[in-house]
Amino acid sequence: MTWLHTWAGITLGWILYLMFVTGTAGYFDTEIDRWMQPELPPVSPVDTAHVAKTIVATLEQEAPKASRWYISLPADRNQPYPSVFWQGASVEDGARSASGSEMFDAHTGEILTPRDTGGGQTLYQMHWRLHYLSRKHSDKLIGIATLFMMVGLITGIVIHKNIFVDFFTLRLGKGRRSWLDAHNFLSVFALPFHLMITYSGLLFLGFSLMPYIVDSQYPDEGRRQFYAEVFDPPGLVDARGENAVLRPVEEFIAQAEQRWGRGRVQTLDIHNPSDADSRVVLYESISATVSTNAERLVFAGASGELLHVDPADASLIKHVRDVFLGLHEGLFASPLVRWIYFLSGLMGTGMVATGLILWASKRRQKNESKHSKPHKGLRLVETLNAATIVGVPLAVGTYFMANRLLPVAMDNRGQWEVHIFFLTWLATLAYACVRPRHRVWQEQLAIAACVYLSLPLLTALTTERALWHSVSSGDWVFAGVEFTLLTLGLCFTAAARQVGKVQLPSRPVKREKA
């Protein structure tokens, strides 16, 4: 079991570390989105029915006779600004473009044009969709890494018979023993979270890891039919080809709020809005439920008749899956619970990092006791550890820095933020290859500290949203991100100073033969 635990952790440990860092940041993806688009106005409560009416009026001018209008309303923290996506429109019918998307100011109805950015959504997606890889290959690699994580957790529980004693044991300044104690503490303290996040992650990738279950029942490229039957709302029909006027959207929202409560409508999905057989699907907000699925109402767009009520838990098996996915994403979480998710994610990050360091430390100690040179595998692991454990957070910091320094009107600006993330990570790998192993940790930690501590200053110099302005205006989302960045910068500073105090063991001098 010990052998299996060791190699399940070390084989894909660096990918798991990337997944934990970006996934943990993803619990504040919406807040990071707002910080990376400082042009957006602060968020305040609005009348969703009035917002929907304003957006529909805009769509009737911008995308008439489209096949679909998908309107997201500011019902909760997960969707702070109203937005719309349309498709199937025709320029000949007066549409601005065949498809497109816009974000709106909820109070004025004006179209918002913030800077192009990857935002928090890219960080969140990075923990399950590896950039530059195809979706097929990314899913397989992430799935295998998650399986290894589950094996590592289970074997770790088995081999630690004194798991609760280990939890209360933390010996500082004891070299490898300290790394072992830290690894045990971080693993045990958030063990329920680690098990939940890993198992639910496997459920997320179930269709990719076990494709033949679906393929056996839906052969000959029938997977699209399977997804339609499982996830699409009932009662959708093709356009009849006869023009008809869509009923006022306030009527649909009023009926939905009678069932769900005021402000609980999250999405309006309008199919063929100008057709006699138009359908209006209203989605309930999932912020008050753990499940990723909520009730849906399907209306006839032309008459306003309620055609279908699609319950959230129509299938027990799907409901169980949706609950696990909801636990994984944490979209239901209150601010307190979200911080618990974030801190648990940091502990998972630390668990993986200490495991990688422990593997290298143990083998380095064996080599030094035998006065032998480290083998290539050990040098490779030590290099990857320095380049990843410090390099990935440093890359996140330069990703944020690029958001402040790249020209606002730059083409493909969001993509270049991501490119800078990976170029930074690659640079830390090159740096770790040429610098002494002790120095590279201290120097890269110091660089990371400088990057994170400079971000609030860059915000003050390049935007009108300086930290003191955010605090004085009560914009605690924006200020909270900056305080978190400062805290991380101070943590990296302390880590760099601590590493600088560590004394490397001196190599014994070999006596020359007389």
N, C-alpha and C positions, 0 to 999 in steps of 0.2 A: 504493500500500500504506500509506503514511503517513497519508493522508486516511482510509482505511478503518479503520486502527488507532485513530486519534483518535476518530472518531465512533462506532465500536463500543464504545469504553470510556466515552465521556461520556454517551451516550444513556440508558442504564439503569444508570449507574455507582453511583447511590445505592442502588438495589435490590440490586446486587451487593455493596455494602458491608454492608448489613443482613444479607445471606445469609452473608457471611464472618464477621461478628462473632458472630451467633447460632450458626452452624455450628461455629465454633471452640470456643465455650463448650459446645456439645453433646458434644464429646469427653470432657467430664467431667460429663455429664448425671446419672449415677448419684450421683456425689459431691455435686453441687449439690442433688440430691433429698434426700440425707441431711442436708445443712446446713440446708435450708429446712424440715426436719421434725425439730427438735432433740429431740422427745419420743421418737424411736426409739432403741432400745438399740444399743450397739456390736455389730458383726458378728463372729462367731467360727464356726469349723467345726462342722458338725452332721451327724448321721446322716440322710440324705435319706429312707431307707426309713421310719424312725420318724416323721419329720415328715409324710410322705405318709399314713401310717396315722392319725395324729392328726387331720389335716385331713379325711380321708374320714369319720372318726367324727363330726366336727362337722357335715359336710355332710348326713349321714344324719339329723341332728336339725334342721338349719336349712333344707335344701332337698331333702326326700325326693321321689322320683319326678320329679326335674327331667329335662329332655331332654339336658342337658349339664353336666358339671363340668369346668372347665378349671383345672388345678392347676399353678402355676409353682413349682418347687423352687429353693432357694438353691444352685445348682450352681457358680456362678462370680460374678465381680465384677458382671456385668450384671443379676443378680437376687439382691441381698443378703438379701432377706426373702421367705419363702414367701407366696404369695398365691393367691387362688382367684376365679374368676368362674363364676357359674351362670346358666342361663336355662331357660325352659320349665317352671318349677315352678308349683305351684298352692297358693294359700293354703288352699283347702279340704282339701288333703292334709296340712296341717300345716306348709307352708313359711312362712318369715318374709316372703318376698316372691317375686313371679314371677321376678325376676332381681335380681342384685346382685353385689357383690364385697367381699372382705375381705382384710386383711393380717394375718399371724400372727407371733407371737414364736416363733422356731424352737426355742427351748429349753423354754418353758413351754406352748406351744400356745395361749396366750391371744390373743384378737383385739386387734390394735393399732388405736388410734384417734388417729393424729397429726393435726395441723392440716391443713385444706384448703389446698392450694397448687398453683400452676402448676408449680413446681419446675424442674429442669433439662430435663424432658421438653418443657415448653412452649417453652423457648428453642431446644431442638434442632428441634422441629417448625416453629418460626417461620422457619427458613432454607429450608424448602421448601413450607410451607403458610402463605401470608400471612393474618394474622388479619383478621377481619371480611369477607373475601372468600369466595365460594363455592369449593368444591374445584375446580370446572371452570375458573373464571376464574383462580384462583390458580395452578393447574398450567400454564395457557397463558402467564401472565405470567412465572412462574419459568422455564419452558422457553425462552421467547424471550430472557430475560436470560442464561441459560446458553449459548444459541447465540451471543449477542453476545460472551460471555466467551471461547468457543472461537475465534471469529473474531479477537478481540483478541490472544489468545495466539499463534495461527499467524502473523498479520501482524507481531506484535512480533518473532518469531523471524526472519522474512524481512528486515525493515528493519534489524535490528541485525546487520550483517555481522561486526562485531568484538565478538561477544557475550561472548567470554571476556575480552577487554581491558576491556570495560565492567564486567565482574564485579569486576575488581580496581581500578576507578577510583572513588574516593569523595572528592570535593572539598567540604569543609565550609566554611560561611560564604560561599558564592559565589552566593547567591540562587537564581535559576532553575536554574543548573548543578547546584547541590547537590540540588535536587528531582529533576532528571533522573538524576543518579548514584544517588540513593536508590531511585528507581523501577526503574532497571536492576538494581541489586544485589538488591533484594527479589524481582524477577521471575526472575532467573537462578538465584539460590541455591536456591530451592525450585521450580524449573521442573518437574521430574518430578512433584512433588506437585500443582502447579497443573494440569498436563495430565491427570493421573489423576483428580483430583477433579472436573474439568469434564466429561471424557468419561463417567465413571461416573455423574455427575449426569444427563447426557442419557439414559443407559440407564435410570435410575430413572424417567424421565418418558416412556419410549418409548411406552407404551400411550396416553398422553395426546397426545403430539406426532404420533403416526401412528395414529390410531384406526381408519382405514379398512382397515388390514391385518387386524385382528381382525374388523371388521364385515363384510368381504367373505366370510369363512369361517363366521361365526356371525351370520347376519342375524336380523332381527326380535327385537331385544332379547336376543340369545343370548350377550351378553358374560358374564353370570353363569355360564352353562354352560362357557364358555372358562376362566374362572378356576377353576371347580371341577375341570375336567379337568387343569389344569396344576398347581394348588397343593394340592388336597385329597388326603389319604391314600387309598389304595385300600381296597376292601372295606367301606366304610360302607354300612349298610342301614337301612331304616326299622324302627321298633319293631314287634315282633310282637304286642304286647298281652298277653303272658303274663308274670307276675311271676317273677323269678328272683333268687337271691342273687349279688351280685358277689363274685368270688374276692378274697382278701386282696391288696391292692395291693403288699405286700412281695414276693409271688411274681413279679409282672410286673417289678418293679425288679430282683430278683435275676437273672432271665434276661437282662435288658438289660445289667446290669453284667458278666455273663460275657462279653458281646460287646464292650462299650465300655470297661470299667474302672470302678472304684469312684468313685461321686460324679459320674458322667457323664450321668445322667438329668436333663434340664432341665425337661421338661414331661410331664404326664399329661393327655391329652385324653380324657375318658370320655363316650361317647355313650350315652344311655338306660341309666343305671347300674342301674336296677331291672328291666330287661327281659331276657327270655330271649335276645334278639339284641343285647345290649349289646356295644359295642366299646371297647377301651382302646388308645389310640395313645400310644406313648412316643417322645419326641423326644430325640435326642442333643444335648448341649451343643455349641454352635458356637465356644466359646472357644478350642479348639485347632486350628481350621481357618480359613483365610481366607474360604472360601465362607460365604454366609448360609444355606446349606442343609446339613443333615446327615441321617444315616440315621434312618429311622422304622420302628418295629415296631408291627404291628397285631395285637392279641390278641382272642380271643373272651372277653368279660368273664365269662360264666357258667361256662365250662369251663376257661379259662386256656390254651387252645390258641393257638399262634402261627400266625396266618393268612397274614400278608404281611410281607415284608422289603422296604421301599421304599428303594432305594439313594440316596445323595446325588447321584450323577452319572449318573442314568439317561439323560439327554439331554445331548449334548455342548454344544449351543447354550445350553441353560438353565444348564449348569454354568459356561460362560464368563461368562454374565450374572451368575450368583450370585457368582462370584469378584470381578468388578468391583464389585458392590454391597457385598461384604464389605470390599474395599479402601476403599471410600468411607466406610462406617460405622465401620470400625476396631474392631469388637467383639472381635476376636481379640487385640488389642494388649496386650502386657505393659506394666507401668508406664512403662518406658523408651520403648518405641515410642509409647505414648499421649502422652507429653510431646513426642516428635518430631512427631507429628501436630498437637499443640496449637501448637507453635512455628511449624510450617509454615503452619498456619492464620493465625497472627498475621502472618506474612510476606505471605500472600495479602491479608489485610486492609490491611496497609501498602502493598502494591502498588497496590490500587485507590485508596486514599486519596491517595497521592503522584501518581497519574495524574490524579485530579480536580484536585488543587492545581496541578499542572504546567500543565494546560489554562488555568486561570484566571490563573496567574502570567504565562504567556507573553503572553496577550492584554492583561493589565493593563500589562505592560511596553511593549507596542506603543502603547497609548493614551498612556502617559506620555511616550514619546519624541516623539509627535506633538502633545502638549499638548492632547489632545482628551478629551471626556467619555466615560466608559465606556458602552457600549451596554447596553440592557436585558437582553440575553442574558447578558452578563458579570456584571451585578449579580445576576441570578437564580442563576447558577451559584455565585457567591461566597456568596450567602445559603444556598443548599442545602448547600454544602460545610461551612460553619460549623455549620449545624443538624444535619447528618448525621454528619460525621466525629467531632465531639465529642458531638453529641446522642444518638446511638445508644448508645455506652458509658455516657453519663450516665443514659440511660433504663434500661439494665440495672442500674446501681447503685441507682436508685430502686425498681426492681422488687424487688431484694433488701431494700432498706430497708422497703418496704411489708410484706414478709413478717414483719419484726420488729415493726412498729408497728400493723398492723391488728389488731383484736380477734380472738382465736383462735376464738371461737364465731360470728363474723360469717357471715351467709348469703352464698353466692357469693363467698367470700373469694378463692379462686384466680382467679376472673374479674376481681376488682377489682385484683389484683396486675397482671394484664395491662393493664387499663384505665389504671392509673397509668403503666405503661411507655409507652403511646402518648400519654397526656396530657403526660408529660414531654417526649417527642420533639416534640410540637406546641408546647409552651411554648418549647423551644429555637429552633424556627423563628420564632415570633413575636418572640423576643428578638433573633434575628439580623436581623430586618427593621428594628428600630428603633435598634440600637446601631451605632456605627462599626465597620467591618469588622476593624480591628486589635484594638480593645478586646473585641469579642465573643469572639474566640478565647481571649484571656487570661482573661477573666472566666468563661467556661464551662469552661475547663480547670481553673480554681481551684475552681469549684463541684464538678466531678467528683472532684477530689482530696479535697475535704472529705467528700463522700458515701462514697467508698471507704474512706478512713481511719477514718471513724466507724463502719463496720459491725461490726468486732470489739467495739467499745465497746457498741454497741446489743445485741449478742449477750450480753455480760456483764450488762447491765442488765435484759434482758427474758427471759432463759432461765437455766437452771442449767448451761449449757455454755460457760462463759468459756474464753478461749484457754488460759490457764494450767492450767485443769482438764483440757482435752483433751490438752495436752502431758503432764501428770503421769500421766494415766490411759492414755497410749499410744494414744489415738484419733487416729491421724495422718491419717485421711481428713478428719475435721472440722477438725483443726488446719491441714491442708494447704490447705483452701479459704480459711481466714482469713489464712494467710500470703500466699496468692496475691492476695487482696483488698488487703492492706497493700502488697504490691509494686506492684500497679496504681495504688494511691493515690499512692505515691511517684513513679511514672512520670508521672502527671498533674501532680504538683507540679513536677517538673523541667521538664516541657513548658511549664507556665504561666510559670515563671520565665524560660525561654528565649525564649518569645514576647514577654515584657515587655521584653527587652533589644533586640529588633529595632527599628531606627529607620526610620520611614517616610520615604520621599523627600519632601522639601519641594517644594511646587508652585511653579513659576516665577512670579514676579510680572510681569504684563503691563504694559508701559509705556504710559502714556496719551499719546495724540497731542497734540502742541503746538498 
